[in-house]
Each structure stands twice: as C-alpha cells, then as structure tokens.
Amino acid sequence: MTDHSFTHPRGLIIAAPSTNSGKTTVTLALLAALRRRGRVVQPYKCGPDYIDPAFHAAAAGRPCYNLDSWAFSRGRIAALLDAARDADLTIAEGVMGLFDGGSHPGAWGHGATADIAAATGWPVVLVIDVAGQSQSAAAVALGFAQYRRHVTVAGVILNNVASTRHEALVRAGFAAHPIPILGTLARHTSQSIKNRHLGLVQAREHDQLADRLDALATLAEQGIDLAALEQAARPLRFDTPATPAFMPPGQRIALASDDAFSFIYPHLLAGWRAAGAEMVPFSPLADEAPDDSCDAAWLPGGYPELHAGRLAAASRFMTGLRRFAETRPVHGECGGYMTLGAGLIDAAGQRHAMAGLLSLETDFAQRKLHLGYRVATLHAPAAGQPAGAVLRGHEYHYARVLSVADEPLAHIRDASGAATAETGSRRGHVTGTFFHLIDSAQEIAA
C-alpha cells in the first residue's frame, strides 16, 4: 500500500511538441542547477527509455525511475512515486511529443507523457525549439495548452534562441497571451550530447560528464527563472495503492554490467533489492565470469555489437558462463540474448562466435529497426516469472535475426494485439528474448 504518512513533493513535467526539441538538455540543465542550489530533486523519465535516466541520475545525484501509462500498472507507478518521499521537488522528462503515444491503449493509457501529467496533476513546462520560427511559437504553446483537459501548461522554455532580436520577436508572440515564458536557452551546440543508434551515447561513456553538467547548470542559471519554475510546480494527486516489488530471478543475481551490458531499468533493480535479492556485478568486457556463489545470472541489453570481438575473445567469461548455465538459470535481454546466441555479425560484416548457449544468429551488417511495446505470455519459467505469466515491455533493436532453432520462450504480441515473429528462446536453464521486461500485465493468459 502507498505510505500516506508523508507528503509527496510538488512536481513538474518537462515536455515538448516533438522529439529533438531539447527537453533532455533542458531537464539536465534544471536538475544540475537546482542541485547546485541545494535542492533535492527526484527525477523521472516518461516512456521506455534506459539511457536518459542514467544522465538524470548523474545530474540529480539519485536514481531516476521510468513512468509509463502503457507498460506500468497504476500500482507500480504509485510505488515509484514514493521514491520522492525525501525530495524537495520532482521533475519528470517527457517522451517524444507531449501527446504522442501508441494507437492502442495498454495498462491504463497510450504511453503518452500527457497521460502521466493528467494522472499526477503535475503541470507541464513546454520546451519549444524556436529555430526557424518566432511569433508562431506562441501559437504552438496555445494549441498544446488547450488540447487536452486535465493537462496544464504552466509555461514555456524557449530553446535554440539565435539572438537578442530573435528572442524579442518570439516574446512578442506571447505578449497578449497568458502562457508565461520561464526562460530561454541560446544555441549551445558545444553542450550537446552525441547520439548513437539506440539514443544518446551512454552516460557511463562520458569521461567529462560532470563538467558538461556543470556547464548546463550555468546555462540554466543564466537563462531560466528557477524561482518561477519551482513556483509553477504542483502537488501530486495520484492516490493509488502501491504494487509489491517485482519478484527477482534469484536470491543472489550475477548481473553483467559494463559498456556492453547496461540497459536495465532502475525500478527492476530497486524492486529486486526490496524483495531481498542481492546484485553481484561482473564485467564480460573485463573477461569476468558470473560469481559462482550466485543462483541466477542476468545479461541486460546494451551494445554487444560494438564490442563483439572483445566478447568473443573473453575466454574466462565464456567458459564461466557456460559452466554456470549447466546448473542455474541464465537470462538475456536483447544484447544479452544475442550474446547467449551462437554468433553475431557486426556492422563491418564480420561474424563473432558468442556463447552458443542458444542457437540465435544475428546480423548488424544489414540491420533493421524493431521498435514498439510488447506483451509476452511465457511458455516456460523465465526471468523469475512462472510459466503462463503475462508481462509488459518493449522491443528496441536493429539486429536482424538470421536463424534460431530453440524452443520458443513466449507468445509475444505488439501493442495492437498482433503476434510478432520474435518469440525469444529457451534451452535447458538458458532463456533469452529481445523483449525488455518492464512490468507484469493485468490480463489473464489465454
């Protein structure tokens, strides 16, 4: 049950009309600037994203959790909102455009940031990239403010302002309307963070991330009215009993963790720990094997395709993983699944032998995007869940499957209910899937 003995801090949602508007940059700048001022800010990220939360955590100095109306039950969201119990403020970054989501509803919504705004009562601060426009920015803001009941636009932050004259023209469009401008950010290409094919380059790969966050904090202090922004925050009005922590796959879990394996949701790790499990990290890239004291192993998603040669040559890792799998469950998600397979062809066309615990052969030389929400009904126990369990998650990868001959792990459907070709694999104690687990589903398996 949700603990009502404390008061949730007030919150805001940083959203935008579309993707690539600068909301991640603005969110990081705000988190870093408020932390510099001594504020304790609990960060959240809307949607199924495992890269941005790592940047949020670095900026805020505390874990960032995902919120998603398609994949999460209301009870799971209630439990995650309780993470803000000791914070002064909560800031959630949106996903895509404010109202963008799937065409078919999931747990209780379509996965849009607006679903979270309406459910929590947190006002939206709209980040508008004003490059190539001036007075029209006000029309965009007005349209977003009026589009959906129970979603409040508290103000805007203008991003990519080219000059003082440009700013004056944009402000002229807002002069006769009630939406306040809470700040502006000039063009700051020197502070942009590079992208890779699954999103931003990971936070753990940035040697000078602290310096970059410090520079973003200064930009926020110079261009954003932080006091007005804090005043715009509103109390949480989400009142739902919390769902118990997700069952872990073991008591001591050997968790692959390095630049090749880092895509695991913070709420899963927190839930496993809350259920009494212990994580024992190991690095395949450092040629480390799963600790023999563990009773389960988990290989998260990540970028094995960028490190396939090193992984193939990591003999202690491969030998130890195969020995571990003889007697104990091993599960791989996406990149972890590919590593459990027989071989992986990298972007240059070279095949690298993988663990061979499953028959999967994958190819990045002729890659194809697979993206979307998924519902999986397990044919056999996997990932700590029993056979018949119905799980929500998502798939996001560019690997092309050349062949797979193992027993299917699950019946997997997309958000519309259509069956997908991806079924995952199982052989002995080893299971794997491109499906990233987010939460249990409420449906009863057919």
N, C-alpha and C positions, 0 to 999 in steps of 0.2 A: 504494500500500500504506500501511496505517497505520504511522506512525512510533512504534516501541516504545522509542525511546531516551529518552523522558521519561515521567514518571509523571503520569497524569491526577489532578486534584484530586478530593477527595471531593465528593459531591453529595447534593442533596435535591430532592424534588418537592413543590410546594405545590398541593394538590388540594382538592376539596370534594365533598360529597354531591350537589350540584346547581349549576346556573348561578345567578348572582346571590347567591352566598353571601359574597362579599367577597374571593375569592382574589387578584384583581388588586390591590386595595387593600393586602392583606397582603404580597403579593410586592413591590410598590413600596416599602412601608414597610421591609421587610427589606433590599432592595437598597440603599436610601438610608442606612439605619442602619449596615449593615456597611461601606459605602464611607466613611462618616463616621469609622468606627473604623480606617480604613486597609486594610481587606481589599479584595483584588482578586477580584471575583465575576463569573463568566461566566454571563450569563442565557440561558435558553432558553424557548421557548413551545411547548407541545404543540398540535397541530392547525393547520388552515389559517387563520391569523389574521395580518393585516398591520398592525393598528392597535396592539394591545398591545405588540408588540416595540419600537415606537418609544418608548413610555413606559419600557419596561425599559432600553433603551439610554441614555435620558436619566438614569435613576436610577443605573445601574451605571457609566456613563462608557465603555461599549464596546458593540459591535454585539450584538444579540440574534438568535439563529437559531431557526427552527422545527424541531420534531421530530414526525414523523407516521408511524405504522406502516402506514397505508393508502396514502399517496401516495409516501413515500420508500422507496427500496431500503435494505437494511441497509448497503450500501457507502456510500451518500450520508450516512446518519446517522453512520457511522464518521468520515467526512471532517469533518462539522460538529462532532463531539465533540472533534476535535483543536484546535478554536478555543480550548479551555480550557487549552492547554498551559502558559500563564504565569499562570494564576489560582490563587488560594488556595482557592476553593470554587466549585461550580456550583449554581445554583438554577434549576429549571425550573418554570414555571407550567403547570398542567393546563388542560384544556378541558372545558367542561360538567361533569357529574359524573364522578368517578374512573373508573367502569366504563362510561361511556356511549360508544358508537361506532356504526358502521354495522352493519346486519344481515348484510352480505356482506363477506367478507374482501378485502383489497386486496393490496398488495405482500407483506406478511407478517403483517398484523394487521387489526383492525377500526377503527383510528383512535382507540382509547381511550387515555386517559392511563395506565391500568393496563398497557397493552402496553409503554409506554416504561419504566415502573417495573420491570416484570418483566425486561425485556431489559437494563437498565443496572445493576440491583441497587440503585438509589437508593431510600432509604426515603421514605415519604410522610408529610408533615405535613398533617393534615386540618383545613381551616378550616370550622368549624361556625357557622352563623348561629343563635344561640340565642334570637333574638327569638321570643317566643311559646312557649318551652319551657324546662325546667330539667333535672331528672334524666334526662329522655328523651334528652338529648344523649349521655350515656354509652352508651345502648343503640344509638344510631346509630353511634357510633365502634366499638363492639364488632362490630356486624354488618359494617362495612366492613373491619375488621381480619381477619375470618375468611372473607371471601367468596371470595378467590382465592389459591391457592398462589403463592409467589414474589413476592407483593406485600406489603410490610411497612409497617404503620402505626407510625411512630416516636413519634407524639404528636399532640396537637391544639392548635389555637389557637382560642379562643372569640371570636367576633366579635359585635358589637352587644349587649354586656352593658349592661343598663339601669341597674343599681345594685349597691351592695355586697351587699345581700341577695340579689339575683338571682344574682350570682356565687357566693355561698355555696351556694345551692340547686343550681346546676349542678355545682359541685365535689363536693357530697355524693354525686351520682350516680356520680362517678368514684372515690370513696374506696376501694371494695372491688375495684377492677379495675386491671390492670397498665398501662393506657394513660396516660402522663403528660400533664398539661396544661402546655404550653410557654409559654403566655401568654394574655393577654386583651386585647381592644380594646373600649373603650367606644364607645357610639354617637357617630359623628363625621360627621354629615351635612355639616358645613362643609367637610370634606376630600373629599367625593365628587366624581367627575368626570362631567360631563354626557354623556348618550348621544345618539346620532343614529341614523338608520335602518340603518346598517351596523355599529353598535357605538359605542365611545367617540368623542367628538369628538377629532380628531387631536391628537397631542402638539404638532405644529408650530403649532397654532392657539391654544395656551395661553401668553399673554404672561407669566403669573406661575407657570409650571410649576416653576421652581427653588424658589420659596418654598413651593409646595404639597408638593413632595418633601421639603423640609427639615422641614415640619410633620409629615409622615408618619414621617420618621426619628425625630423626638422621640416620637411616639406609640409606635413600636416599642420605643424605649429604655425608656419608662415602663412598658409592659405586657408585653413579651416577654423571656424569659430567653435572650438572644442567645448566651451561652456554651453553654447546654444545647442550643440549636438547632444550633450548629456541631458539638457533640459527637455529635449524632444523625446527622450526615452519614456516608455510607459510600463506600468506593472504587468506581470504575467497574469493571464486569466485562464490558463489551461488547468482544468481541475479533473483529472482522471487518475484512478488507482494505477500505481506502477506495476509493471510486469516483472516477475522474478528474473534473476540473471539467467542468461543463456547457458545451457549445460555444456561444460567443456569436454573435449575429446579424450581427456585423461587427467590423472592427478598431477603428474609431472610431464610437461609437454616440451619436447625438444623443438624449438622454433627457429627455423632458418631465418637469419637476419643479417643482411648486408646490402650492398648496392644492387645485387641481382634479385633479392627477395625482401621486399619491404612493403608490399601492398596488402596490408591487413587493417581492418577497421579498428580504431581505438576502443569502440564500445564492445567489441568482441573480447579483446584482451581484458578490459575492465570487468566485463561480466564473468569471464573465466576465473579471474582472481577473486571476485566477490563470491564465487561458488567454491572457493578453497583450492583452486588449481595453482600450480607454480610454473612459470615460464623459465626454460633453460635455453638461452640463445646459443646458436652456433653459426659459424660463417662458412658456407661452402666455398666461397671465393678464397678464404684463407686455408682451404683444404681441411676443414674441421668436420668431424662426423657427429651424428646425434649422440648425446650423452647416454651411455648405457644404463644409467640409473632411471631413465625416463620410461614411461609406459605408453607413450604415443609420440609421433613426430608429425610436424605440420610444415609444409613448404608453401609459403604465400606466393602471390603473384609478384611481378616485378619485371626485370629486363634480362632474363637469361640469354636472350638473343644477342645482347651486346657483349656478353661475357662467355659465349658458348665454348670457345677454345680453352679458356681457363677452367671452366667447369669440367669439360671432358678430360682434362689433364689432372684433375684433382683426385688422385687415386685413393687417398685416405678417406675423403668424403664419400666417394662412390662405393668403396668396399664396405665402409661402416654403415652406409645407408642400406645396402643390400642385406647385410647381416642383421640389422635392426628389423627389417621388414619380414624376416623369416618367422618372427615370433610376436610382433607387435604392430598395431595399426599405423600406417603412414598415409597421410592425405596431402594432396597437392591441389592448389587452386591456380588456374591459368598458367602463369610462368612456372609455378611449382609442378603443375600437371605435365607440362612439356618436358621438364627436367626428369620426371619419373618415366617418361617415354623412352623409345628406342633410339630416336635420332632427331636432330634439329638442324635444318638448313638455314644458315644465316643470310643476311641481306646480300652478301657477296656471292652466294651460291654454293658455299662450302658446307658439307654435311659434317656434323659433330656427333659422335656417339654419346648418348645420355645414359641414364642408369639402367634402362632395359627392364625395369620392374613392370612396365606396361608396354603395349605394342605400338603406341602412338608415334607417328612420324609427322613432323610439322615443318612448314616451309615459310620463310620470310623473304625469299628472293622474289616471289610473286605473291605479295601479300594482299589480303582482303580484309576490309573492316567488318567486324562483328560487334554490334552495339545494341544494347537495349535491356529493359527489365526482363526478368525471368522468374517463373515459378517451377520448382522442381519437386517431384514426388519420388522419394528414394525407393529403389527396388531392394536395397540391402542396407545394413547399417553403415554409416559413414559420417565423418566429421563430428563424432559424438552423438549423432542422432540415430534413432531406430529406423528400421525398415518401415515404410509407409509414411514417414514424416513428410510434411509439406513445407517447403522452405521458400522464402523470397530472397531474391538477389538480383544480380545483373551480370551481363557479359560485355567485356570491352577489350578487344584484342585485334591484332592484324595478322595473326598466324593463319595459314591455310593448312587444313588437315589433308595429308596425302593418303594416309591409311590408318586404320585402327581395327583390331580384331578381338578385343577383350569383351567380356560381358558388359552390357550397358549398366551404368550406375543408377540412372534415374530417367523418368519421363519428364522432359523439360518443355515448357510452353513459354511463348513470349507474352507480352502484355495484353495482346488481343485474344489469347487463348489458343493460338495456333501452335502445333507441335514444332519443335526445332530439330534440325539434324543433329545438333550437339546433344549427346546423352551422358557424357562422362564415361569412365571406365572403371572396372574393378577386376582384380586378380589376387587371390589369396587375401593377405592383410592390407593390400595396397588399393587405394581409391584415388580418383582424380577427376577434375572437371574444369572447364573454362568458366563455369558459373562461380561468381563470388558471393558467398553467403552473407546476408545482411540480417535477416530475422526469420523466425518461424511464421508460417502463414496461418490464417484462421480457417481456411477451407478444410473440409473433410476429404481425404483422398478417396477417389472413386474405387 
